[in-house]
Amino acid sequence: MLIADLIGGIVVLLLGVALIFFSRQLSYMSEYGPGPGFLPLWLGIGLVGCALFVILKNLKEHAKADPFFKPRTKLAVKMLVTIIITFLLFPVLGFPIGLALFTGFAMRIMGKHSLILCGISAVLTAVGIHFIFGQLLYIPLPEGMIGW
């Protein structure tokens, strides 16, 4: 996690420096006590201090750096991309078909199920959602351009 800690430390350091820079444009003291620049300045100083601690600690370590993306992290990124694509396709495909495709892809990515099982589950998901919510419960679902 050496690389990830260094990247995180640098990002927090830059955030702290920006906070200090912009807080200097506000008045530090006001007529009745601390002004609007008081808290952001000290928060920025604290962020810079913590970031420097993390960066220096990691630079002193001589241990071999772990890979940035571990196998489970790659799986999580794949699922996140699948979720984003699903939400982007809802207006085109509609809710039942979009969720059915998500179910099939998620089964394939997460569980390494066969394509036949993923396809059957996707079809059952689309039909089940359409009939349970649309026909039995009368809950309108987004239909999309396909209209189902």
C-alpha positions in Angstrom: 0.0 0.0 0.0 3.1 2.2 -0.2 2.1 3.8 -3.6 -1.6 4.3 -2.5 -0.5 5.9 0.8 1.9 8.2 -1.0 -0.7 9.3 -3.6 -3.2 9.9 -0.8 -0.7 11.8 1.2 0.2 14.0 -1.7 -3.5 14.7 -2.5 -4.2 15.7 1.2 -1.0 17.8 1.2 -2.2 19.7 -1.9 -5.7 20.1 -0.4 -4.1 21.5 2.8 -1.9 23.9 0.9 -4.9 25.1 -1.2 -6.9 25.6 2.0 -4.1 27.7 3.6 -3.7 29.8 0.4 -7.4 30.5 0.1 -7.9 31.1 3.8 -5.3 33.8 3.7 -7.6 35.8 1.5 -10.1 36.0 4.4 -9.6 38.0 7.6 -8.0 36.1 10.4 -9.5 38.1 13.2 -12.8 40.1 13.4 -14.1 42.7 15.8 -15.5 40.0 18.2 -12.9 37.2 17.9 -11.8 34.8 15.2 -12.7 35.8 11.7 -13.8 33.7 8.7 -10.2 32.8 7.8 -9.3 31.4 11.3 -10.7 27.9 11.0 -9.8 27.2 7.4 -6.2 28.3 8.1 -5.8 26.0 11.0 -7.5 23.1 9.2 -5.1 23.6 6.3 -2.2 23.6 8.7 -3.5 20.4 10.3 -4.0 18.7 6.9 -0.5 19.6 5.8 1.0 18.3 9.0 -0.8 15.0 8.8 0.0 14.6 5.1 3.7 15.2 5.7 3.6 12.6 8.5 2.1 10.0 6.2 4.4 10.9 3.3 7.6 10.9 5.4 6.6 7.6 7.2 6.1 5.9 3.9 9.3 7.2 2.3 11.3 5.8 5.3 9.9 2.3 4.9 12.0 0.1 2.7 9.5 -2.7 2.4 8.4 -3.8 -1.0 5.4 -1.9 -2.2 2.2 -3.9 -2.6 0.5 -3.8 -6.0 -1.9 -0.8 -6.3 -4.8 -2.9 -7.5 -5.3 -6.3 -5.8 -7.5 -9.0 -7.4 -10.5 -8.1 -5.2 -10.0 -4.4 -6.0 -10.2 -5.2 -9.7 -13.4 -7.1 -9.1 -14.9 -4.1 -7.2 -13.9 -1.8 -10.1 -15.6 -4.1 -12.6 -18.8 -4.2 -10.6 -18.7 -0.4 -10.2 -18.3 0.0 -14.0 -21.2 -2.4 -14.5 -23.4 -0.4 -12.1 -22.6 2.9 -13.8 -23.3 1.4 -17.3 -26.6 -0.1 -16.0 -27.8 3.3 -14.7 -26.7 5.0 -18.0 -28.7 2.4 -20.0 -31.9 2.7 -17.9 -33.4 5.5 -20.0 -32.8 3.5 -23.2 -33.6 -0.1 -22.1 -36.0 0.5 -19.2 -35.9 -0.8 -15.7 -36.8 -4.5 -16.1 -34.4 -5.1 -19.0 -31.6 -2.9 -17.5 -31.8 -4.8 -14.2 -31.9 -8.1 -16.0 -28.7 -7.3 -17.9 -27.1 -6.2 -14.7 -28.1 -9.4 -13.0 -26.6 -11.5 -15.8 -23.3 -9.5 -15.9 -23.0 -9.5 -12.1 -23.5 -13.2 -12.0 -20.9 -13.7 -14.6 -18.3 -11.4 -13.1 -18.8 -12.2 -9.4 -19.6 -15.9 -9.5 -18.2 -17.1 -12.8 -21.5 -18.8 -13.6 -22.1 -20.3 -17.0 -23.5 -18.1 -19.8 -26.7 -20.2 -19.9 -27.4 -19.8 -16.2 -26.7 -16.1 -16.5 -29.0 -15.7 -19.5 -31.8 -17.7 -17.8 -31.5 -15.6 -14.6 -31.5 -12.4 -16.7 -34.7 -13.4 -18.5 -36.4 -14.5 -15.3 -35.4 -11.2 -13.7 -36.8 -9.1 -16.5 -40.1 -11.0 -16.7 -40.4 -11.2 -12.9 -39.9 -7.5 -12.3 -42.2 -6.6 -15.2 -45.1 -8.7 -13.9 -44.6 -8.3 -10.2 -44.2 -4.5 -10.2 -46.0 -3.6 -13.4 -48.9 -6.0 -13.4 -49.6 -7.1 -9.8 -48.6 -4.1 -7.8 -49.3 -1.4 -10.5 -46.0 0.4 -9.8 -44.9 2.3 -12.9 -41.3 1.5 -13.7 -39.2 3.5 -16.2 -39.9 1.9 -19.6 -37.1 3.5 -21.7 -37.1 3.6 -25.5 -37.9 -0.1 -25.9 -41.2 0.3 -24.0 -41.1 -2.7 -21.8 
